[in-house]
Amino acid sequence: MIGLENDLQPAVAAVCHIMNRFRIGIASILHSTNAVLVVLCGICCGALLLPPQTAMAADDPYAAPRARMVDTIAGYARHLAAVPGRAELDPRVLKVMGTVPRHEFLPKGFAREAGLFYGLLPGSKSDHIAYADRPLPIGHGQTISQPFIVALMTDLAAPKSDHVVLEVGTGSGYQAAVLAQLVRRVCTIEIIPELGASAAATLKRLKYKNIKTSIGDGYHGWPDCGPFDSIVVTAAAGHVPPPLLRQLKPGGRLVIPVGGVFATQQLVLAQKAADGRVTTRQLLPVRFVPLVSKE
């Protein structure tokens, strides 16, 4: 089926959804200035006769912007092939990035660049900023990380289905949600109580069962939840915290931005060998909020 103007698609999807829900048959012809479209909805119709992306959008208005976000991530990865050591990110990571609802982890209202304030209402064009490849504010001087960086750090952690992963800096809970679909358990710790409580509530509402949350100083890790196959730190530290290296299993990986607030920060991959020796590699310059710690 072709020629349905973008402005008509949401309305058509909504009408057909209502008709199918109440088992009402309908055959209608919609005319636009440029095209003619026949839509059939009815009791015997198992699916809407819409293009695939429109059919997805009927159930999930964020499907299309989320797919565009994943395409952007994949494009960046090809240009930075030397960072993960290959020309593309793990397909499992990209798949998860295409399913986790990033909009659910944002405050319900925040400022647009144009200065207008809006709520994240499903179906509105403004809410698609949730899937822009950029960091966004979540309050308390913190941000939800750029999607590409979330995907890259997840890829560098080399997650496996039997892994236990520590995240330092829960923030909104988005990074933990991405990791949770790839590993056995995620332990995530946040030093700002309000953010930690909000993230825990969001993760519970979205029914993530394999994420443990805690309020505390992530510099010291979470010994009772470890040891860990990998650790992901979502804020910049002045150095790699020794307690985190101690809680890393042999063969484990630590992904962390290192550098000061006003200095160049580098995304660092630390790997722990079987004999306990640690090697580090600087991957690319980044910009993160500082790691809040009592140290």
Steps between C-alpha positions, in 0.01 A plus 500: 500500500647830396447870507367555854609846605691515830241727658226244437683192624442545876132571446453194277684278748286628787171448315595149395611415852161603637312308232699183560464530875122514481478247215343742256559447130580799288615568146587857432676692228718786610587769247792736527627754255771264385369150552216259557508241772268215581496387861324184604437428865266230623424197701670270248801722453799377701723801434472852371576549133765758576869525420710312763631817666144638526369173638769514770418861574135409556610301806810699587516865393871501586594210272602715202714755693659215695588323172656820370701526821636148448594585140692803628681286759596245235630779276717647774636154579615454141692829515660403832579141411838514675335560839315171550753331272255416223286678245172458687359461846366171632165443321349399835583842640342677204189284532462594866556868423208466258267367768576681827256794535740790565209745533388318815824596673469875444329753726143562392578854395813689408608794286531480125789683336247752373407582858158335499399263775311185420394168650600169350162408356488188277451588137611862521789598275691670781540181700723357227786700650527204737655309211734772378862390527588745771515513881198649674455647849337287768538742792747544788769604252499157336422378149382192317792410274511531123353176353813428295714516814257271685521249215880529474557453874262205503685344207838554666374327815461185282180387677399135506181337620661355816681821601456712809565868426549802724391843386636797694269797461142380449380843391173451316533119488528488119848344483398238756192414293714450189746275686221303668382354170846360429619359834379293795504779758576871518597666827475876470594756764419873518629755750220755449200363694232675294639365172551153643143483630355630174700253290402210725132593464530525122676165470238337722216653298657368179530154662875452490548202730877451485614845614602571859520866601675667788572847637866551582845612396580316178872575531512209744292274279257246646698206645195309621358490147826391335744392382423635156563386146494862391457846649362804319556844654275774364681805641856624467747416776840657550651150494390139485367419851703215655194353679335441163804315368500278809136408440562410136531129421810369321431551133260781585465842338459848646374780274542846648548862391810646666591867528416822676205732445709757313753258353482259209317184600575163344282193484718229652475123476672314784538122472598268782710198407473158661805578716341824624706738289306792354558660163332822390435653161377848413235478231364844412442846649165541675314746720321373812371656819744443788471194721351613830683337787597561861859414412 
